[in-house]
Amino acid sequence: MTNIRELFAENLRKYRHAAGLSQAKLAERAGTSTYYIGMLEIRRKFPSPEMMARLARALGVDTTELFLREAAPEEAARSYRKAALEDVRWVLEKAIEERLGELGGERAEAGASGQSQA
C-alpha cells in the first residue's frame, strides 16, 4: 500500500515531467527552492497545505490531483470519454441557445418592419 508521502512525491514528479518543468523552474513558479522540490520528490519533506496549493497552481493542476492514484487504463478512458461528451454537449447547448436568441431577435425585427410598412 502506498502512503500519502509516496503518492504525493510520485504525482509531483509525474506532473512536473508532464509540464516539461525542471525542478528549478517548478521551484521558481512556486516560490520555493530547488532543494526543497528535490526533498519533496525523494520523500524527505512534506509540504504545508499552502505550499501544496502553490505547487499545484505552478503545475496547472488541482491540489487533489497530487494525491490521486492512477486509474486503470479502461477506467481512465471511460472517464475521459464521459468528460469529453459532457464538454461537447455543453458547447452545443450554448451554441443552440445563442442561435435561437439571434433568430428570436431577427423575427422581432422582421415583425416590427412589417408593421411599419402597413
C-alpha distance (Angstrom), angle and dihedral (degrees) to the residues before:
residue distance angle dihedral
M1 . . .
T2 3.78 . .
N3 3.77 117.1 .
I4 3.78 122.5 -138.1
R5 3.82 94.0 -104.9
E6 3.82 91.5 54.4
L7 3.79 92.2 45.2
F8 3.81 92.0 49.9
A9 3.83 92.6 47.5
E10 3.81 93.1 48.4
N11 3.80 93.1 47.8
L12 3.80 93.3 44.6
R13 3.80 90.1 54.7
K14 3.83 92.6 42.4
Y15 3.82 94.0 51.5
R16 3.81 92.3 42.2
H17 3.81 90.5 54.1
A18 3.82 91.7 44.0
A19 3.81 89.0 53.6
G20 3.81 90.3 49.3
L21 3.80 92.1 -121.8
S22 3.76 128.7 146.8
Q23 3.79 118.6 -139.4
A24 3.81 87.7 -105.4
K25 3.82 93.5 52.8
L26 3.81 92.2 47.1
A27 3.80 89.8 48.3
E28 3.80 90.4 51.4
R29 3.81 92.7 49.5
A30 3.81 92.5 46.7
G31 3.80 94.9 44.0
T32 3.78 97.2 -117.5
S33 3.81 139.3 99.8
T34 3.78 131.0 -78.0
Y35 3.80 87.5 -126.5
Y36 3.82 90.5 58.5
I37 3.82 92.5 49.8
G38 3.80 88.7 50.9
M39 3.80 91.3 50.2
L40 3.81 90.5 50.8
E41 3.79 91.8 50.6
I42 3.81 93.4 51.1
R43 3.82 91.4 45.3
R44 3.81 96.1 -114.8
K45 3.81 93.0 119.5
F46 3.80 134.5 32.8
P47 3.81 120.5 -154.4
S48 3.77 129.3 -122.0
P49 3.81 117.0 -114.3
E50 3.80 89.1 -101.8
M51 3.80 92.0 53.0
M52 3.81 90.8 46.6
A53 3.80 88.8 56.2
R54 3.82 91.9 48.2
L55 3.81 91.7 49.0
A56 3.80 92.7 47.8
R57 3.81 90.8 48.7
A58 3.82 90.5 49.1
L59 3.81 89.7 51.2
G60 3.80 93.9 44.6
V61 3.80 94.4 -121.0
D62 3.77 136.2 113.4
T63 3.80 113.9 -96.9
T64 3.81 90.9 -118.9
E65 3.81 90.2 61.0
L66 3.79 88.8 67.6
F67 3.81 87.7 67.0
L68 3.81 102.3 41.5
R69 3.77 122.8 111.8
E70 3.76 113.7 -131.6
A71 3.78 110.8 -96.2
A72 3.79 122.9 -128.2
P73 3.83 110.8 -87.8
E74 3.83 93.7 -111.8
E75 3.79 91.7 48.8
A76 3.79 91.6 47.3
A77 3.83 91.0 49.5
R78 3.83 91.8 49.7
S79 3.78 90.8 47.9
Y80 3.81 91.4 48.7
R81 3.82 92.6 48.8
K82 3.80 91.2 48.9
A83 3.81 92.3 49.4
A84 3.82 91.6 46.2
L85 3.81 91.7 50.5
E86 3.80 90.8 48.9
D87 3.82 89.6 51.5
V88 3.82 92.0 49.2
R89 3.81 91.4 47.2
W90 3.82 91.0 50.7
V91 3.82 93.0 48.7
L92 3.81 91.8 48.2
E93 3.80 92.7 48.2
K94 3.81 91.0 51.2
A95 3.82 92.0 47.2
I96 3.81 91.4 49.5
E97 3.81 92.2 47.7
E98 3.79 90.6 49.3
R99 3.81 93.3 48.5
L100 3.80 92.7 46.4
G101 3.79 88.3 51.6
E102 3.80 89.9 51.9
L103 3.80 91.8 48.3
G104 3.79 90.9 48.8
G105 3.81 89.3 53.5
E106 3.80 91.8 48.5
R107 3.82 91.7 50.8
A108 3.78 91.3 49.8
E109 3.81 90.6 50.1
A110 3.83 91.6 47.4
G111 3.81 91.0 49.4
A112 3.80 91.8 49.4
S113 3.81 93.4 48.6
G114 3.83 90.9 46.7
Q115 3.82 90.8 54.3
S116 3.78 93.4 48.2
Q117 3.81 91.3 54.2
A118 3.84 92.7 53.7
